[in-house]
Amino acid sequence: MADSPADKLAEKMATAPILGPGHDFASVTDKISSIVLKRRPPKWWWVGFAIAFALVMLMLYSITYLLIVGVGIWGIQVPVGWGFAIINFVWWIGIGHAGTLISAILLLLRQQWRTSINRFAEAMTLFAVACAGMFPLLHMGRPWLAYWMFPYPDTMKMWPNFRSPLAWDVFAVSTYATVSLLFWFVGLLPDLATLRDRAKNPVAKIIYGFLAMGWRGSAVHWYRHETASLLLAGLATPLVLSVHTIVSFDFAFGIVPGWHATIFPPYFVAGAIYAGFAMVLTLSIPVRKVFGLEDFITMRHLDNMGKVLLATGLIVGYGYMMEAFSAYYSSDQYERFMILNRMFGPYAGIYWCLILCNIVTPQFLWFRKVRSKVGALFAIAMVVNVGMWLERFVIVVTSLHRDFLPSSWGMYYPTRWDFALFFGTIGLFLTLLFLFLRFLPLISIYEMRALVSEEDKKAEGWSPAD
Amino acid sequence: MDIEKNIGGDTSGELTAPHKDAPEQGAPRFWRGLEELADTPEFRDHKENEFPHGANDPDAKLNRRELMKVMAASAAFAGLSGCTKLPTQKIVPYVRQPEEIIPGKPLFYATAVTLSGVATGVLVESHMARPTKIEGNPDHPASLGAADSFAQASVLGLYDPDRSRAEVHDGRLASWAEFQSELSLALGGPTGAAGLRLLTGTITSPSLGDQIRGLLSQFSGAKWVQYESVTRDNFREGARLAFGEVVNTVYRVAQADVILALDSDFLTAGPGSLRYAREFARKRRVENENSKMNRLYAVESTPTSTGAMADHRLRLRASDVEGFTRALARELGLNSVAAPASAPQVPAEWIPALARDLKQHSGASLVVAGDQQPPVVHAIAHAINQALGNFDKTVYFTEPIEQSPSNQWSSMGELAADIRAGSVSTIVILGGNPAYDAPADLGFKELLPKVTFSARLGQHEDETSALCHWHIPEAHELESWGDARAFDGTVSVIQPLIAPLYGGKTACELLGLLSGKGAKSPHDVVRDYWKAQKTDEPRFDAFWEKTLRDGVVAGTQFPPKQVSLKPGIAAEPPAATPQGLEIVFRPDPTIYDGRFANNGWLQELPKPMTKLTWDAVAMVSPKTAARLGIDSSQAVELKYQGRTIVAPVWVMPGHADESVTAFLGYGRTRAGRVGTGTGFDAGWIRTYASPWIGAGLEIRRTGDKWPLAATQTHNTMEGREPIRVATLDEYAKNPKFAQAEAVENPLSLYPDVKYEGNAWGMAIDLNSCTGCGACVTACQAENNIAVVGKTEVIIGREMHWIRIDRYFEGDADGPNTFHQPLLCQHCEDAPCELVCPVAATVHSPEGLNEMVYNRCVGTRYCSNNCPYKVRRFNFRLYSDWDTPSLFGMRNPNVSVRSRGVMEKCSYCVQRINAVKIDAEKQDRPVRDGEIVTACQQTCPSEAIVFGNVNDPNSKVSLLKAKNRNYKLLEELNTRPRTTYLARLRNPNPEIEKSAGA
């Protein structure tokens, strides 16, 4: 039995290291910091950056036009008052969740395999939140008055309406963005100091030095850093749950059939983690390849992420099932119609595409063979990315387009401006990512060094428990 | 006041006056008139009253700074300019009014608006001498307080920026004085008098008729041609056939228990329809389950609002209606009527059952024939009414209301022949648009330029003006003196609300010029005419003032006239019904004959049955569409009598099979910025021989698409019963049928709110609503609602605060059709209020769901969460902030919304507050019925009632207490303040039984 290829594979993957063999402190530091400091950006970086930046230009162009003409340039109407903007908002926010989950929850759970991907995933979170945050602002009829959403003392003595989930959203997302940024920056401090010390270019030295905030690596620094990281992790952990819960309230508190469901918060959180891990896979697979980081982001990481993907995918699948079941079980004609309309109405194609992407495709992850194939993992992650976007389309559009009174039913068709802004934010995300890859260590150097020492200890017969 | 004076010092005049005197760039400079040559004090005065630079030149592109300056100037100046804008003659406000003009307080004036010459009395709301809103005149017999969409929209017609502003001679700017001299030259020519033709629309105006008759006697050989494309020739010829003379038929719907409409939309179209709808609705205002109501049968090809109200609707090709009528007449014992060529294809029990029902209600039944049906149908209808003893009970006859009842199409034919023969040297066209709407095969467009001297008085430089030598800008009815008769002969004096914005002339002035007695002002002409008529009035001044105040000339209603039916009506056997695909022409429900094509409100008003906007269609039944392989929104080629036109198809449930209805009024080429290029011109295939109904139409698919903008795309109720319907029998058995599904759950997280004092609410009786859409236009006028255009309607962004939902029930061939006005329900637990993040929509202590535009940031969450989807969003800048002429039209008490904010029905909060302020000043509670919302005010069938629901004796409370009352989507616990009274049907058991079997 133990000789079968499958079992061999299983054994190999379970014991696969989270750090390639033969690394010491110096080699880890060298390898990661050299990406930023020594190597000139390769050709693909320039090409990728140029494409991403072109998309940013598209985004700026479409935002300018949007501000001049109004949200009427999009396909939204009555009854479908929310379209791509909200779909994209939820999609981006969801993607961000994996970063926080990896850096905070897995940190608290002392999952060491997270080390090599957490910096990267946190950056992804931040960039995704930046993309997401734009949409609620831009989708407003009068975005220049967005500050009215904040509780500030004004002469009209007007407060936001604290009963509205959108008002909660403002707090949830802004808190999330702040904590994520802090967490990321605090985690970067030791590495910024390393870069400062190793940089040859005087300008880089000054900038990294400025950003390192005087980090000298003293024991006190390390102690405080550790404490701050833990505290921030503790703060960020509930955020993983709260942000998408509140985003789901935007829908669940509405009375629209297809929105008004108690299952939404857990279902949204699971969906967010699902989407986030898919995105981490999507990004880390090419990155480890082009930077030769297979030693740091090993098959073990990919395997674990594949498992998380499968698990959260199953939760999401359960969510879909419960949606249909509770619609049936409620005996409510509007709920029943809503689910039938999703399945067989004018947007049925999108619904079934979503089922194919989010439920059927991830089932391949049951197989170790699939999880051990980088290409297959990448393909599945891409499919899930698409599927999660479709899910939000289904929730937002198919619920709204046929609600209570048949007289006001309508169809929503996105316009080219909807797409322009969507692809524009993908461009923004990629641009930020390319800049991050170029100027900051994409893997946490100090944590990898810690890993080296632990691996060493392990080699010497220590166990972490001691 | 000082500020006003200061600004007045350097900027004087009015905002919207035309700058017709400014010479165009490069154009030769003309003197502006004899006044200028003479440099009279009047002229200098006029010159000094010109407006600040740029403001009165409509075409000048103002930059922002200038615009602000002008707006500020005009705002500060509103009071003064208002005074200067008033007509110079004395006009008299309606009933009791404040003693002076108070900014923000409107004055109301009684006057009349006409459609095809026939008057409807209206009250015009005037803010600082700017007419802003039309309401029905309760004292006028054709209105009884109601107004239709055409009347409502006439305010927009007045301020239409595309109205012509200057005399034009062969494409060049000219002047009235030049026209004067040219005209006298033309009339003085060798064939001047005999070659004169006067072409007008239908004229009921006694003073104008008097003037024309005088003119005709002055110019022997001159002829007067009246022409309307939507003519009532059949109505007149039918009377001639039946009685040997043209008489006017007036119905007393209030006394009819059984009504048969023969292809007639008498509830929403035609003279008197407002009154008929009201009387009809009153017979349907069911108190309780033991009440009785009238019964309406409709036999028609094209689905109409009347057909939708009918208890039994039989769809029949328009050309088969004659056969049906003959069969019915014979069934009723009128054996002198020849049998139809072939038995009508109707269910066997229909005609006998109908005949029995009519007979049982002898003297209380009524048969109405539609204007599109041939004269013989009208004649047989008269015969049936007489046989049923309905004369002088449910129907009576009077002298014709037209000044000269004529067969308009044949006189148009004669005119064309005369021009062809060269015997017409001068043609003066007053109104109308014959170059667009004359029968296509008459070639009027080619003939008109052959006339040596042609002049056209028109509000727009349209298709006809383009072919005439002279175009004279016409004053709008709200700018002119005049008079006109209503459907029953009642005369209203039309008084101007405002001096002509664009210096237009009236028909009266042009006729004065023709007769060489030009000096008399239209006011004097009208007044003197009535002075001559009312020689028995001891104090004419008092009479005149009362007439102006009331809006009707007392005692002018025609008395019933005794008529005798000619023997042997329709005795000759009819020709066989023509075979082949039938084509039926009908006036468009909102654009009419095309005269309203440039009116954005009417263009965007959904047509009652199709909910289409901005387009005319070729309407076919589902079966015929399937046979021809065509579908809605496809472009097809209609070929009829050798003429072809491309038209969009609309598959209409309930349309007669093998019949196509084409709506007139679209395809205008020179209508203006709104109307030009919309839709197709059905008139192109409408020939002299078959103005309404023809056969032998050919349809060819083109393979092209023709996108159509319908405001409602889903037509069935999906088993949700937003409209609850029962027959009278079912209602008697189950009086609470409408409330059967009431499952309101009192549980709420929030404490119950107690409404002290007033609590506003509304009840809408679905048993009365005809779906005509007058409320939609009234609301649009009252609340400054923007027009968005066809492409935006296609996306689904129309802005109407009140909409009329239309549902079909039953099979697609012959469905029941129901209408339901839907406006903000003002829920007590409003889902919209909960979700707005900035509290821009909140609840008032009186239970109004209020929208605070200034606070709205435009998340649209409220709209998503509104189960009734009554909220409307300014996705773009829809309100016109740039066209100065439209500024004057707006209701100053309602904000003009900008881009990015949500809006919706406010229950006309500005009206509520106006009344509340008055009541408070007088230290008394608001009286029931004192507050009238715009939709309620204009509703012909009184379907909408508004009031205080805290007062158990208010009209609205009494309605809500009825067992037919139900809340829409009650199960959502929104607790709407707007409730509906269920619709009832009163079917004939004999027909219903067999239909159900």
HADDOCK unambig.tbl for C-alpha pairs under 7 A between the chains (distance, minus, plus):
assign (segid A and resid 69 and name CA) (segid B and resid 876 and name CA) 6.35 0.50 0.50
assign (segid A and resid 70 and name CA) (segid B and resid 875 and name CA) 6.29 0.50 0.50
assign (segid A and resid 70 and name CA) (segid B and resid 876 and name CA) 5.37 0.50 0.50
assign (segid A and resid 70 and name CA) (segid B and resid 900 and name CA) 6.87 0.50 0.50
assign (segid A and resid 71 and name CA) (segid B and resid 875 and name CA) 5.57 0.50 0.50
assign (segid A and resid 71 and name CA) (segid B and resid 876 and name CA) 6.80 0.50 0.50
assign (segid A and resid 72 and name CA) (segid B and resid 875 and name CA) 4.25 0.50 0.50
assign (segid A and resid 72 and name CA) (segid B and resid 876 and name CA) 5.06 0.50 0.50
assign (segid A and resid 77 and name CA) (segid B and resid 795 and name CA) 6.54 0.50 0.50
assign (segid A and resid 77 and name CA) (segid B and resid 796 and name CA) 5.50 0.50 0.50
assign (segid A and resid 77 and name CA) (segid B and resid 797 and name CA) 5.54 0.50 0.50
assign (segid A and resid 78 and name CA) (segid B and resid 796 and name CA) 5.85 0.50 0.50
assign (segid A and resid 78 and name CA) (segid B and resid 797 and name CA) 6.15 0.50 0.50
assign (segid A and resid 79 and name CA) (segid B and resid 864 and name CA) 6.50 0.50 0.50
assign (segid A and resid 79 and name CA) (segid B and resid 869 and name CA) 6.47 0.50 0.50
assign (segid A and resid 80 and name CA) (segid B and resid 864 and name CA) 6.85 0.50 0.50
assign (segid A and resid 81 and name CA) (segid B and resid 860 and name CA) 5.73 0.50 0.50
assign (segid A and resid 81 and name CA) (segid B and resid 863 and name CA) 6.75 0.50 0.50
assign (segid A and resid 81 and name CA) (segid B and resid 864 and name CA) 5.84 0.50 0.50
assign (segid A and resid 139 and name CA) (segid B and resid 859 and name CA) 6.85 0.50 0.50
assign (segid A and resid 140 and name CA) (segid B and resid 857 and name CA) 6.14 0.50 0.50
assign (segid A and resid 140 and name CA) (segid B and resid 858 and name CA) 4.90 0.50 0.50
assign (segid A and resid 140 and name CA) (segid B and resid 859 and name CA) 4.84 0.50 0.50
assign (segid A and resid 141 and name CA) (segid B and resid 857 and name CA) 5.78 0.50 0.50
assign (segid A and resid 141 and name CA) (segid B and resid 858 and name CA) 4.01 0.50 0.50
assign (segid A and resid 141 and name CA) (segid B and resid 859 and name CA) 6.37 0.50 0.50
assign (segid A and resid 141 and name CA) (segid B and resid 900 and name CA) 3.57 0.50 0.50
assign (segid A and resid 141 and name CA) (segid B and resid 901 and name CA) 6.11 0.50 0.50
assign (segid A and resid 142 and name CA) (segid B and resid 857 and name CA) 5.01 0.50 0.50
assign (segid A and resid 142 and name CA) (segid B and resid 858 and name CA) 5.94 0.50 0.50
assign (segid A and resid 142 and name CA) (segid B and resid 900 and name CA) 5.25 0.50 0.50
assign (segid A and resid 143 and name CA) (segid B and resid 857 and name CA) 6.91 0.50 0.50
assign (segid A and resid 145 and name CA) (segid B and resid 857 and name CA) 6.20 0.50 0.50
assign (segid A and resid 146 and name CA) (segid B and resid 857 and name CA) 6.98 0.50 0.50
assign (segid A and resid 148 and name CA) (segid B and resid 838 and name CA) 6.56 0.50 0.50
assign (segid A and resid 149 and name CA) (segid B and resid 837 and name CA) 6.47 0.50 0.50
assign (segid A and resid 149 and name CA) (segid B and resid 838 and name CA) 5.99 0.50 0.50
assign (segid A and resid 160 and name CA) (segid B and resid 837 and name CA) 5.73 0.50 0.50
assign (segid A and resid 160 and name CA) (segid B and resid 838 and name CA) 4.51 0.50 0.50
assign (segid A and resid 160 and name CA) (segid B and resid 839 and name CA) 6.30 0.50 0.50
assign (segid A and resid 161 and name CA) (segid B and resid 836 and name CA) 6.65 0.50 0.50
assign (segid A and resid 161 and name CA) (segid B and resid 837 and name CA) 4.93 0.50 0.50
assign (segid A and resid 161 and name CA) (segid B and resid 838 and name CA) 5.21 0.50 0.50
assign (segid A and resid 161 and name CA) (segid B and resid 839 and name CA) 5.05 0.50 0.50
assign (segid A and resid 163 and name CA) (segid B and resid 834 and name CA) 5.95 0.50 0.50
assign (segid A and resid 163 and name CA) (segid B and resid 835 and name CA) 6.75 0.50 0.50
assign (segid A and resid 164 and name CA) (segid B and resid 834 and name CA) 5.77 0.50 0.50
assign (segid A and resid 164 and name CA) (segid B and resid 835 and name CA) 4.23 0.50 0.50
assign (segid A and resid 164 and name CA) (segid B and resid 836 and name CA) 5.78 0.50 0.50
assign (segid A and resid 164 and name CA) (segid B and resid 837 and name CA) 5.11 0.50 0.50
assign (segid A and resid 165 and name CA) (segid B and resid 835 and name CA) 6.50 0.50 0.50
assign (segid A and resid 166 and name CA) (segid B and resid 837 and name CA) 5.45 0.50 0.50
assign (segid A and resid 167 and name CA) (segid B and resid 837 and name CA) 4.94 0.50 0.50
assign (segid A and resid 254 and name CA) (segid B and resid 865 and name CA) 5.62 0.50 0.50
assign (segid A and resid 255 and name CA) (segid B and resid 865 and name CA) 6.03 0.50 0.50
assign (segid A and resid 256 and name CA) (segid B and resid 865 and name CA) 6.26 0.50 0.50
assign (segid A and resid 400 and name CA) (segid B and resid 864 and name CA) 6.82 0.50 0.50
assign (segid A and resid 404 and name CA) (segid B and resid 867 and name CA) 5.81 0.50 0.50
assign (segid A and resid 405 and name CA) (segid B and resid 868 and name CA) 6.43 0.50 0.50
assign (segid A and resid 406 and name CA) (segid B and resid 714 and name CA) 5.90 0.50 0.50
assign (segid A and resid 406 and name CA) (segid B and resid 717 and name CA) 6.05 0.50 0.50
assign (segid A and resid 407 and name CA) (segid B and resid 712 and name CA) 5.59 0.50 0.50
assign (segid A and resid 407 and name CA) (segid B and resid 714 and name CA) 5.70 0.50 0.50
assign (segid A and resid 407 and name CA) (segid B and resid 715 and name CA) 6.74 0.50 0.50
assign (segid A and resid 407 and name CA) (segid B and resid 805 and name CA) 5.93 0.50 0.50
assign (segid A and resid 408 and name CA) (segid B and resid 712 and name CA) 6.37 0.50 0.50
assign (segid A and resid 408 and name CA) (segid B and resid 869 and name CA) 6.53 0.50 0.50
assign (segid A and resid 409 and name CA) (segid B and resid 714 and name CA) 6.46 0.50 0.50
assign (segid A and resid 410 and name CA) (segid B and resid 713 and name CA) 6.92 0.50 0.50
